[in-house]
């Protein structure tokens, strides 16, 4: 349900809400919030709530430190793990400068702008997220031991799969928040899990990806575990992927669909700094079902982009290189612009690579372009890209990529 301002005010009063959390994230997608009391809610809607941005990574320094949070009523969600008496709810907030202009490092706003640009071009894009994470045991100080919660494998069942009840609790908690997971299962690595979501518009999908990580970490913590979303938590063990499914509406044109995929392939190298933003990210790429080369194929999981076996409204392209440390707002915005670039310029899709690239010889692999092999190369590629400079604000680009290495 999407609420209006007056409906939120009524909900807060009738449901005994005592704390309202205004959520946002820094440029890297790290979640933040400020809690306000119900008496401050009306002011939040009319004027915004000021906060010190100088302590938020990439948001500024002490000379220009004031920013304002403006809650979006349609994003109201209860936090089910908080007490029923004195309830806690959350809303996402827009970030503005004191003069009312949009803050350029509000990455959630980047997704909104990309969606608007796509609509002006006559298209809408939908996204479905698949995120993997590990469940590790905690030590006596509450720190991660990197000891997996179980030794189960891909799609194993209980009792080998000890994460079954954790995934169930995560999914039920999400449902209480109005978010409906599509499926869940044990992944290939010991203690590794995956929960998938049905497609939705880019902003909703990015919001849900953020909420999912928060819920997973909260549920894991209440069960004496930690949910680890880093790209490569363990050596010689599969890393965590953030597989992004993308489709286009109207979806009645196969040629347009192919142009969209061609746009992703053409721009994915400079996008990689944002899809894989940590040094650890590059320990995952090229290993255990994580792609290293720029290619596509129907169904083939050794490719960068695969087209799953689906028809009609479920037809989509799956980008397999991102990992869960990516900021989904930036990732989805860039994918929209890459898809539009392919459509606008009628980019041709290369022939499919219907081979297993993980088992291919050197001569075969030499025919394909590679993704950046480390974070430094990814940053340089992004900084040199006209596509990135056009669609990513300079301030965000400088935060991610700095000066040329």
N, C-alpha and C positions, 0 to 999 in steps of 0.2 A: 504493500500500500504506500502511495506517495502522499505525504501530508502537505497542507498549506500552513502558513504561519499561525493562523487562528486555531487550526486543528492541533498543531504542536502545543500551543499554549493550553488548550483544553486537555490534551493527553497528559501533560505534565501535572496538571492539577488533579485530574481524576485518578491517575495511576500512582499517586504518592511518589513522584520522582523528586529526589533531593539533590542529585548531581547531574549536570549536563556536560558531557565531554565534547569539546570542539576539536575535531581531528584534522590533521594535515600531515605533510611529510616534508623532509628536507629534499635537496636535489637528488640524493642517492636513493630515495624511497624509504628512508628510515622513518618509522611512524612516530608522531608527536601528538600531544594533546594538552589542552588547558581545561580544567574543570571549573564550571561556574555554578552558582546557586540559582534556583528558580526565579528569585527576585531580579536577577540580572538578565534574564532571557529576553525580555522585550527590548532592552537596550542593545543586546547583541544583534537582534534583527534590524533595528533601526539605524544604529551607529557603528556597530562592530565592537569587538573586544581587542584592546591594544595589548601587544606583547613585545618583549625585548628580543629582537631578531638577531642581535649581535652574537648570541650564544648558539645559534643554529648554524650548522655547517653550510657555508656558501651563501648565507642570507645577508651578510653585510658586517660592518664593524660598528664601533661605538659612536662614530660620527653621524651615521644614518641608521639608527637602531629601531625606530618605532614602525611597526606594521600592525595591521588590523585584520582580525578574523571575522568573517561574515558567514554565519551558519546557513546551510541550505536545508530548508525544512523537509524537502522530499527525501532526504537521506537519513531521516530519523530511524534509529534502530535501538532496541533494548540490549543491554549486556546481560545475558541470562545467567552468567556465573556470579553476578552481584546479588545481594540480598533482595528478597521480594519486598520487604519493608524498607522504605528509603531507597527506592530503585535508582539505577544509574542508566542513562541513555547516551547515545552518541549521535552526533551529526558531523558530516564533513563540512569544512568551511573554506570559502574563497579567501584569498589573501590579497589585500590592497595596501597601497601606500597611504599616508595620511591625507593626501589630496584626492583620494578616491580612485586613482588609476590602478590598473592591474599590476601586481608585482611580477616582474619578469621571471623570477625563479619559482613561481607557483606551477609546478609541473602538471598538476591536475588540470590547470587552465590550458596547457598545451594540448591535451587531449580534446578539450572542448573546441578549441580553435581548429584542430584538424578535422573534427567531425563536421563543423560548420563549413569548412572549405570543401569537404567531400560532398556535402549536401548541395552546395552551390554548383558543383560540377555534375550533379544529377545522380549521385551514388550514396549508398550507405554501406558501411562495413560492419560485420559482426565478428566477435572474437569469443573463443572458448579456451580456457586455460587448463593446462595439466601441469601440476607442480608436484615434484618429488621431495621427500625429506626423510632424514634418518631420526630414529628414536634411540637416544643414548641414555645409559644409566648415569646417575649423579653420584658424586662422592659425598663425604660427610659435611663438606662445606658448601654443598649445592652447586658445585662446578661439574662441567661435563667430563666424563671419564673417557669418552670416545669408545666405550664398550657397548656394542649393539644390544638392544633389548631382546633380540632373538637371533637365531641362526637360520631362519626360514629363507626360501627363495621365491622366485617369481610366481605369483598367484597361489602360493601355498595356503593351506587352511589351518585353523586351530586344531590341536594345541601347538603345532610348530610355529604358526603365525600368532605371536603374542600381541601384535599390534592391532588385532581385529577389534577388540573392545575400545581401544583408543580412537581408531578411525570412526567407529560407530558413534562415540560420544562427540567427536568433532562434527560429524555430519548432522547429528540431532541438534547440537548447539547452533549450527549455521541455519538449520531450518527454523528454529525459534527466532532467528534474526531476519527471517524472510528470504534467505538465500538457499537455493536448492541444488545440492551437488548431484551430479549425474551418475557417478560410479566411484568405487574405491577398491583398492586391492594392495596386497603386498608386492613390493617391487623386487628386482633381481638381487640387490645387495642385502646382507644381513641387517635386520632392523630398519630396512628402507621401505617407505610407503608412498602411495600416490593417491590423490583424490582429484577427480576431474569434474569440470563444470560445463554445463550446456552453454551454447553460444548466447550472447546478448550484445547490446551496443557497446562501443569501446569504453565509455566512461563507467558504465555499470560493471563491465568485466574487470576493469582495472580496480575499481572500488572493492569488488568481491575478492580479487586476488590479495589485496592488502588485508581485508578482514580475515580471510582464510588463514594467512600466516599468523595473525594475532591470535585467532581462536586455537590453532594447532599448538602454538607455544603455551597458551594458557592451560589448555586441557592436559598437555604433556606435563606441565609443571605440577598441576594438582594431583597427578598420578606418580610423582616422584621421578620424572624423566625430563629430558630436554629434547625439543624438536629442532633439529639442525638443518637449515636450508642453504648452507654454504655449497658452493659448486662441487668441491671435491673434498669431503670430510676425511676420507681414508685413502691411503695409498693402495693401488692395485685392486681397488673395489669400485664398482660403478659410481659415477658422480650423480649429482642431482640436476635434472633438467627442468626447464620451464617451457614445455612445448606449447606453442601458440597456434591455435587453429583460426584461420581467417577466411571469411567468405564475403561475397559482395551481393548487394541487392540493387537493381533487379538481377536475378541469377539465371536469366533465361538465355544468356549469350555465352557460348563456349569460348568464342574468340576473345571476348572481354576478360573472361576468367583467366585465360592463358596470358594475356597481356599483364594482368595483375601479378601473376607469379613471376613473369619476366622482370617486372619492376622490382620485386623483392630481390631476385637474384642479382640484378644489376647494381643494387645499392647496398647489399648486405655487408660488404667489406667495411665501408666507413661507418655503418650502423653498429658494428661489432663492439666498439668501445662502450656503447650504451647497453647493448644486449648482454655483454660479458664484462662487467666493470671492475673486476678484481684480478689481482695476480693469480689467485687460486683458480679463476675461471679457465685459464689456459692449460691447466693441468688436466682438465676434464676433456677439452675438445680433442677429437681424434681417437678417443678411447671408449670402449664399451658402449657402443651405440650412440656416441656423441660425434657429430660430423666434424670434419676438418676441411672438406673441399666443397666448392660451390657447384651444386648439381641438384637434379630433381629426378623423380621417378614415381610412377604409381605404386603405392603401398610399401615400397622398399625403405626399410628403416636405417639403411646405411647412408642415406642421402640427406642433404641439408633440408630440402623441401620434399615432402611426399604428399601424394594425393590419396587419402584413405578411401577405402571401398565404401562409398555412400552415394546416394542420388538425391535429386530434388533439393529441398531446403537444407539437407545435411551435407551437401557437397562443399568441400572446403580444402584449403591448402594448409598443411602443418609445417611450420618452421621449427626445426629441432635444435638449433644452436643455442638459444638463450638459456640462461640459468636463473634460479630464483633470487639471485642478488640484484637482478635488473630492476630498475624502477619501471613498473608496468605502464605508468602514464606516458613516459618518454617512449618506451618500446612500442606501444600501440599507436602513438602519434606518428612515429617514424614509419611504421608499417603501412599506415594509411597513405602517407605521402609517397612512399615507394610504390604502392599499388596504383595510385593516381598517376605517377610518373610513367609507369608502364602502359597504362591505358591512354593517356594523353599523347604519348609519342609512339604508340603502336609498336612497342618493343616486342621482338620475336622471341619466343621461348625456344631455347636450344633443344636438341634431341634429348630424350630421356636417357639417363644412365642406368640401364637395367642390369646392373652388376652389383656385386657386393664389394663396395669400396674398402671395407675393412680387410679384405683378403686379396685385393688387387695388387699386382706387381708395380714396381717403380715406373716402368714405361707407361703403363696405363694411367697411373696417377698423374704423370707429368702433363697429361692432356687437359687437366682440370686446374682452374685457379684455386688457390688456397685462401682460407680465412686467415686473418692475422695470427701469428704463432705466439705472440706475447702481448702484454698490455701496452708496452711502449710502442710497438708497431701499430697496434689498434688505435692508439691516441694520435699518432702522426697521420695515419690514414684518414681519421675523422677530421682532423684540423685542415687537411689539404682538400677536403671534399666540398665542392660547391653545393651539393645536395644538402649536406649537414649544415653548412653555414647559412643556407636559405631557411631552414626549418627549425634550427635550434638557436635560441637567443645567445648572443655572444657571451653573456655572463655565465650561462650554464656551460657553454662549450669550454670556456676558460677554466671553470671549476673541474670539469672532467678531464680535460686534455692538457691544460697549462700551456707553457711555451713548447715549441717543437724540440723533441729530444734528438 
